[in-house]
Amino acid sequence: MKIKIWFVESSAARQVILGRSAEEYLTREFAAYECAKVRCAEECVLEEGLLHAVIPLDMPLVTEEDVLRGAEYVKKHSIGVLSLGGGESCAKLVSAADGRRGYFLTSPHFVKLDGAKSAALVYNQLKERILDRLLASGVRIADVANTVVDDTAAILPGAELMPFCRIEGESVVEEGARVEGSFLKDSRICRDAKVVMSHLVSSRVGARSEIGPFARLRGAEVGEGCRVGDFVEIKNSSFASGAKSAHLAYIGDAEVGEESNIGCGTVFCNYDGSRKHRTSVGKGCFIGANVNLVAPVRVEDGAFVAAGTTVTEDVASGAFVIGRSRQQVKPPREKQKQTSRTEKED
């Protein structure tokens, strides 16, 4: 018997769970069927010769299998109207409006999003479905209980998700990549890259690069074979292949060239109090520890900036830059006091 699907509008239809709205889950599940949307069940036009499935759009767990099982039950027992779920669900199968009625309650999927408890139940069942599908495709997930992946994310076979990962939006994790204890949103982790206990939003990590622990990337483009270590933040910047920043740096609104090294405590000073400005660091540069690069500024290829330097003017290719106060050596304080007393006695 041919089946037509009637979706009934609901205030919870646009509630987003794991990357998709309740409505999106249902319309995708029944994309191969003839479907129509109505404001209430009474608006359904029940043609003879069809089996009509009436499903509220706040029931995202309902599957094609549930409807087909119900259809078999209707046919076997010559039922006209088969109620699905609880008494207030309004989900049903209709073969003949005037036929005898029955209830089909064996599926746990006819759950409405009508409260915190039901929302939690739906969330956890959808989470389990997504992870089961990933496991079946060849994704290695070490701890299913403590891993959450949006339905919109793409985790490719051969990728590895370690415990405490949260992957949202249009994120992609490629084959051979490993993500551990991290948050990803709309980010791409390329082949054989590693992300450990870090926070990435709208970023791309190139092949064989290592991120973290405790790194933060926002709008970052990280090339191949890079190292972004602990407490390094990259914002709205490109980090070319082979570039490194091992720890404790802020790289904002910048381009960093290939094989350049950004030292510990370095700050790209991108904000002048009213506007953001960009910084450019060329290929093969060495930026020492505790350096301030005050934008807008350009450091050409192969330049060396000594530790503790504040750079406010462009640096030529291959140049050595040092800008800090000269160190003064004074006697220890006790010796100074003794000298002072001797002078007074004299």
GIWO-V595013 format. One record per backbone hydrogen bond with DSSP energy under -0.5 kcal/mol. NH is the residue of the N-H (numbers start at 1). CO is the residue of the C=O. If there is no record, write none. Layout:
nh=NH co=CO
nh=NH co=CO
This chain:
nh=4 co=51
nh=5 co=34
nh=6 co=53
nh=7 co=5
nh=7 co=36
nh=8 co=6
nh=8 co=55
nh=9 co=7
nh=9 co=38
nh=13 co=10
nh=15 co=12
nh=17 co=20
nh=20 co=17
nh=22 co=15
nh=23 co=13
nh=25 co=21
nh=26 co=22
nh=27 co=23
nh=28 co=24
nh=29 co=25
nh=30 co=26
nh=31 co=28
nh=33 co=30
nh=34 co=3
nh=35 co=33
nh=36 co=5
nh=38 co=7
nh=43 co=40
nh=44 co=41
nh=46 co=44
nh=47 co=45
nh=50 co=47
nh=51 co=2
nh=52 co=50
nh=52 co=94
nh=53 co=4
nh=53 co=51
nh=54 co=52
nh=54 co=92
nh=55 co=6
nh=55 co=53
nh=57 co=8
nh=59 co=56
nh=62 co=59
nh=67 co=63
nh=68 co=64
nh=69 co=65
nh=70 co=66
nh=71 co=67
nh=72 co=68
nh=73 co=69
nh=74 co=70
nh=75 co=71
nh=76 co=72
nh=77 co=73
nh=78 co=74
nh=78 co=75
nh=79 co=74
nh=80 co=100
nh=81 co=100
nh=82 co=93
nh=83 co=81
nh=83 co=102
nh=84 co=91
nh=85 co=104
nh=86 co=110
nh=89 co=86
nh=91 co=84
nh=92 co=54
nh=93 co=82
nh=94 co=52
nh=95 co=80
nh=96 co=80
nh=99 co=96
nh=102 co=81
nh=104 co=83
nh=110 co=107
nh=111 co=109
nh=113 co=58
nh=114 co=112
nh=119 co=115
nh=120 co=116
nh=121 co=117
nh=122 co=118
nh=123 co=119
nh=124 co=120
nh=125 co=121
nh=126 co=122
nh=127 co=123
nh=128 co=124
nh=129 co=125
nh=130 co=126
nh=131 co=127
nh=132 co=128
nh=133 co=129
nh=134 co=130
nh=135 co=131
nh=136 co=132
nh=137 co=133
nh=138 co=134
nh=138 co=135
nh=139 co=134
nh=140 co=159
nh=141 co=139
nh=142 co=140
nh=142 co=161
nh=146 co=143
nh=147 co=144
nh=148 co=165
nh=150 co=167
nh=151 co=18
nh=153 co=150
nh=154 co=171
nh=155 co=153
nh=156 co=154
nh=156 co=173
nh=158 co=138
nh=159 co=156
nh=160 co=177
nh=161 co=140
nh=162 co=160
nh=162 co=179
nh=164 co=146
nh=165 co=146
nh=166 co=182
nh=167 co=148
nh=168 co=166
nh=168 co=184
nh=171 co=168
nh=172 co=187
nh=173 co=154
nh=174 co=172
nh=174 co=189
nh=176 co=158
nh=177 co=174
nh=178 co=193
nh=179 co=160
nh=180 co=195
nh=181 co=163
nh=183 co=198
nh=184 co=166
nh=184 co=182
nh=185 co=200
nh=186 co=168
nh=188 co=203
nh=189 co=172
nh=190 co=188
nh=190 co=205
nh=192 co=175
nh=193 co=190
nh=194 co=209
nh=195 co=178
nh=196 co=211
nh=197 co=180
nh=199 co=215
nh=200 co=183
nh=201 co=217
nh=202 co=185
nh=204 co=220
nh=205 co=188
nh=206 co=222
nh=206 co=223
nh=208 co=191
nh=209 co=206
nh=210 co=226
nh=211 co=194
nh=212 co=228
nh=213 co=196
nh=214 co=197
nh=216 co=232
nh=217 co=199
nh=218 co=234
nh=219 co=201
nh=221 co=237
nh=222 co=204
nh=222 co=220
nh=223 co=221
nh=223 co=239
nh=225 co=207
nh=226 co=223
nh=227 co=243
nh=228 co=210
nh=229 co=227
nh=229 co=245
nh=230 co=246
nh=231 co=214
nh=232 co=229
nh=233 co=249
nh=234 co=216
nh=235 co=251
nh=236 co=218
nh=238 co=254
nh=239 co=221
nh=240 co=238
nh=240 co=256
nh=242 co=224
nh=243 co=240
nh=244 co=260
nh=245 co=227
nh=248 co=230
nh=249 co=231
nh=250 co=266
nh=251 co=233
nh=252 co=250
nh=253 co=235
nh=255 co=279
nh=256 co=238
nh=257 co=281
nh=257 co=282
nh=259 co=241
nh=260 co=257
nh=261 co=285
nh=262 co=244
nh=263 co=261
nh=263 co=287
nh=265 co=247
nh=265 co=248
nh=266 co=263
nh=267 co=291
nh=268 co=250
nh=269 co=267
nh=269 co=293
nh=270 co=268
nh=272 co=275
nh=277 co=270
nh=279 co=253
nh=280 co=297
nh=281 co=255
nh=282 co=299
nh=284 co=258
nh=285 co=282
nh=286 co=303
nh=287 co=261
nh=287 co=285
nh=288 co=286
nh=288 co=305
nh=290 co=264
nh=291 co=288
nh=292 co=309
nh=293 co=267
nh=293 co=291
nh=294 co=292
nh=294 co=311
nh=295 co=269
nh=295 co=293
nh=296 co=278
nh=297 co=278
nh=299 co=280
nh=300 co=298
nh=300 co=315
nh=302 co=283
nh=303 co=300
nh=304 co=319
nh=305 co=286
nh=306 co=304
nh=306 co=321
nh=308 co=289
nh=309 co=306
nh=310 co=323
nh=311 co=292
nh=311 co=309
nh=312 co=310
nh=315 co=298
nh=318 co=301
nh=319 co=316
nh=321 co=304
nh=330 co=328
nh=336 co=332
nh=337 co=333
nh=338 co=334
nh=339 co=335
nh=340 co=336
nh=341 co=337
nh=342 co=338
nh=343 co=339
nh=344 co=340
nh=345 co=341
nh=346 co=342
